[in-house]
């Protein structure tokens, strides 16, 4: 019994040291709609993010926020980098709401770009990586550069997904649906009148 308990303790300790990286937010859950305040329909501030389970071997954290649903007619790779931060301390456990840290986005060096999809609902991937070194002053000008630098150094990764459709698109969609329903009702009414008249004429 004592041996079994010792083995259980060792296995638990190993699991803890191995880490189980997680990224969450107090503002939205996995695959939920992003609150308006974090989008172009609101203040456009970045959401609070929480990090946990960082493996002990990690030397730094990398955050990449990307929209993978961009039409290829707009951007050939179908991706838009909303925000990327690197050289985050491995001991870091959060980014506060409205964090102004400058890193990189698809427009170049800068901060968080609020979601603002023009063609319906898009997903926004908040990706956290624990890596085994500090990137430092490496020249990084886009998402591909950052991912190349991290290649072979990722210990663990985690992803939080938010979804969003801009208000104007939702309004237009609702209007189209309402018109379609109205047309369907008018057509149905006319068909019913014809059937009624046909029955009466027999």
C-alpha positions in Angstrom: 0.0 0.0 0.0 2.8 2.4 1.0 4.6 1.6 -2.3 1.4 2.2 -4.3 0.9 5.6 -2.6 4.5 6.5 -3.3 4.1 5.7 -7.0 0.9 7.7 -7.2 2.7 10.7 -5.6 5.6 10.4 -8.0 3.2 10.2 -11.0 1.3 13.3 -9.8 4.6 15.2 -9.3 5.7 14.3 -12.8 2.4 15.4 -14.3 2.6 18.7 -12.5 6.2 19.4 -13.6 5.3 18.4 -17.2 2.7 21.2 -17.3 -0.6 21.4 -19.0 -0.6 24.8 -20.7 -4.0 26.5 -20.7 -5.2 29.9 -22.0 -8.6 31.1 -20.8 -10.4 34.4 -20.4 -12.7 35.7 -17.7 -14.7 37.5 -20.5 -15.7 34.6 -22.7 -15.5 30.8 -22.8 -14.2 28.5 -25.5 -16.0 29.0 -28.9 -18.3 31.7 -27.5 -19.1 35.0 -29.2 -16.7 37.7 -28.3 -18.2 40.5 -26.1 -18.7 43.7 -28.2 -16.2 45.7 -26.2 -13.3 43.7 -27.6 -14.4 44.3 -31.3 -14.7 47.2 -33.7 -18.4 47.5 -32.7 -17.2 48.5 -29.2 -14.1 50.0 -27.6 -11.9 47.6 -29.4 -9.8 46.8 -26.3 -8.0 43.5 -25.9 -9.7 40.9 -23.6 -8.1 39.8 -20.3 -6.3 36.5 -20.8 -5.1 34.0 -18.2 -2.2 31.5 -18.5 -1.7 28.4 -16.4 0.1 25.1 -16.5 3.3 26.4 -18.0 5.9 23.6 -18.1 9.0 24.1 -15.9 11.3 23.8 -18.9 9.7 26.9 -20.5 11.9 30.0 -20.8 9.3 32.3 -22.4 5.7 32.5 -23.7 4.4 33.6 -27.1 0.9 34.8 -27.8 -0.5 34.8 -31.3 -4.1 36.1 -32.1 -5.1 35.3 -35.6 -8.3 35.3 -37.8 -8.0 32.3 -40.1 -11.3 33.0 -42.0 -10.3 35.9 -44.2 -11.5 35.4 -47.8 -8.6 34.5 -50.1 -9.8 37.2 -52.5 -8.9 39.7 -49.8 -5.7 38.0 -48.5 -4.2 35.0 -50.4 -3.2 33.1 -47.2 -6.7 33.5 -45.7 -5.2 34.8 -42.4 -5.1 38.1 -40.6 -2.7 38.6 -37.6 -4.6 40.5 -35.0 -1.8 40.6 -32.4 1.4 38.8 -31.5 3.5 39.1 -28.4 6.7 37.3 -27.6 9.4 37.3 -24.9 6.7 37.1 -22.3 8.0 35.7 -19.0 7.4 32.0 -18.4 6.1 32.9 -15.0 3.5 35.3 -16.4 -0.1 34.3 -15.6 -2.2 36.9 -17.3 -2.6 39.8 -19.6 -5.0 42.5 -18.2 -8.0 43.8 -20.2 -6.9 46.6 -22.5 -3.3 45.5 -22.4 -1.3 48.0 -24.4 1.8 45.9 -25.0 3.2 46.5 -28.5 4.2 43.5 -30.5 3.1 42.8 -34.1 0.0 42.7 -36.2 -0.7 42.4 -39.9 -0.1 46.1 -40.3 3.4 45.9 -38.8 4.6 46.7 -35.3 1.7 47.5 -33.0 -0.9 46.4 -30.6 -4.2 44.5 -30.6 -6.4 45.0 -33.7 -10.0 44.5 -32.8 -12.0 41.8 -34.7 -14.1 43.4 -37.5 -15.0 40.8 -40.1 -16.7 42.1 -43.2 -18.3 38.9 -44.5 -20.1 37.1 -41.7 -18.8 35.2 -38.7 -15.1 34.7 -38.2 -13.1 32.7 -35.6 -10.4 34.4 -33.6 -7.7 32.1 -32.3 -5.9 33.1 -29.2 -2.9 30.8 -29.3 -0.4 30.5 -26.4 3.0 28.8 -26.8 5.5 27.8 -24.1 8.9 27.7 -25.7 12.3 26.6 -24.5 14.2 29.8 -25.2 13.8 33.6 -25.2 13.5 35.0 -28.7 15.1 38.3 -27.8 15.8 40.8 -30.6 15.4 38.4 -33.5 14.1 40.2 -36.6 10.4 39.4 -36.9 8.2 41.3 -39.4 5.2 38.9 -39.8 3.5 35.8 -38.4 5.5 33.5 -40.6 8.8 34.9 -39.3 7.6 34.4 -35.7 6.5 30.8 -36.4 9.9 30.0 -38.1 11.8 31.3 -35.1 9.7 29.1 -32.7 9.9 26.0 -34.9 11.5 23.1 -32.9 11.3 25.0 -29.6 7.6 24.6 -28.7 7.1 22.7 -25.5 3.4 23.0 -25.2 0.6 25.0 -26.8 -3.0 25.9 -26.0 -5.8 27.7 -27.9 -8.9 29.7 -27.0 -11.4 30.4 -29.8 -13.8 33.3 -29.9 -16.3 34.1 -32.7 -17.7 37.3 -34.0 -20.0 38.8 -36.6 -20.1 42.6 -36.9 -23.4 44.4 -36.0 -24.0 45.8 -39.5 -23.7 42.4 -41.1 -26.1 41.0 -38.5 -28.6 43.8 -39.2 -28.4 43.2 -42.9 -28.8 39.4 -42.5 -31.8 39.9 -40.2 -33.4 42.3 -42.7 -32.9 39.8 -45.5 -34.4 37.0 -43.4 -37.4 39.2 -42.5 -38.0 40.1 -46.2 -37.7 36.4 -47.2 -40.2 35.4 -44.6 -42.6 38.2 -45.6 -42.4 37.1 -49.3 -43.0 33.5 -48.3 -46.1 34.5 -46.4 -47.4 36.6 -49.3 -46.8 33.7 -51.7 -48.4 31.2 -49.4 -51.5 33.5 -48.9 -51.9 33.9 -52.7 -51.6 30.1 -53.2 -54.2 29.6 -50.5 -56.6 32.1 -52.2 -56.2 30.3 -55.5 -56.9 26.9 -53.9 -59.9 28.3 -52.1 -61.3 29.9 -55.3 -60.7 26.7 -57.2 -62.7 24.7 -54.6 -65.6 27.2 -54.7 -65.8 27.0 -58.5 -66.4 23.3 -58.6 
